[in-house]
């Protein structure tokens, strides 16, 4: 997991990057939780998702947004952090010109940043959104949502309440050609202290299922129904 530094819009950004031996490997970008609440690229959930994408054969990057760790700049209320995510994506695509499959995965505030990035980058093929803070941020910008993805909630999460996330999922599922794979871990709070590997398992299950569908002939493409897990 070599450390990397790359140019961001407000100075250099620090990251950890795994480069697959396959030059055509799919790409995954991991976005950490809120920097003012201790969120870094070394967050346990962000790190676990990074490692799972790595074992699945992806080239994968996790990074510190501006002002976090050795990344330059200062927290910018989310706007600059979206630009940081775009810069991280640009860097990864620059060194992987042959890759045609791109995923983003964000946790908490990182889920909000990831979904904002999704609306700006049409090449993104799928997304993972863990505990999106739908009670604190307006997700109405997902209109329409460009593609399907996986959303995970904790049944005991007071910071990103499950009923609010479920309402967002229901709204997204009314959109044409979008199906949200929604999984709820009933015993989890916002930290997901006992569920990191379960999240990674859900990620792998969703991504491998979507990969089969994404690259199937169009006439045989099947949209999987939303699933719910109990942990």
C-alpha positions, 0 to 999 in steps of 0.5 A: 500500500504505497503512500502517494502524493498528488496535486489537489485544487488547494495543494498536495493531497496524501493517499494510499494507493494499490495498483493492480497487476492487471492493466485493465483492472477496474478502479475504486475510490474510497472517501473518508468521513467528516474531517472535523470529526476525526475522519481520515483515510485510515478510518476503519470502515474506509480502510476495510472497503479499500482492502476488500476492493484490493482483494477483488483485483481493483486498483484502489485509492484512499486519500486524505482530503484537504487539511487532513494528515499531510494533505495541504489546505483547509476544510471547506465545508464540503465544496472543496472536498468534492473538488478534492475527490475529483482530483483524486479520481483524475490522478487515478484515471491518469495512471490507469488509462486502460480501465473502463470500470470505475466505482466510488465508495464513501462512508458518512460525510464521505458518502455525501461527497461521493454522491456529489462526485457521482453527479459530476462524473458520468464515467462512474459505473457504481457506488457504495454509500455507507451511512449517508447523512441524509438527515444533515445534508440535502440529497435532492441533487440526485435527480436523476441518479446516474446509476444504481448502487449499494446503500448501507444503514445502521438500525441504531444509528442516531447520526444517520437515522435508518428511517431517513435513509430508507426514505432516500432509498425509496425516492431513488428507487422510483427513478427510471433504470435505478435500483438501490441495493439497500442493506440494514444492519439492525444492531449497528450504530454510526460507528459500525464497531462490529460490522466492518467485515459485514460491510465488506461482504455486502460490498463484494456481493453487490459489486460482483453481482453488478459486474455480471450485469454491467457486462452482460448483453443488453438484452439479458441485463437483469436488475437485482431487487434491493436486498436487506441484511441483518447484522 
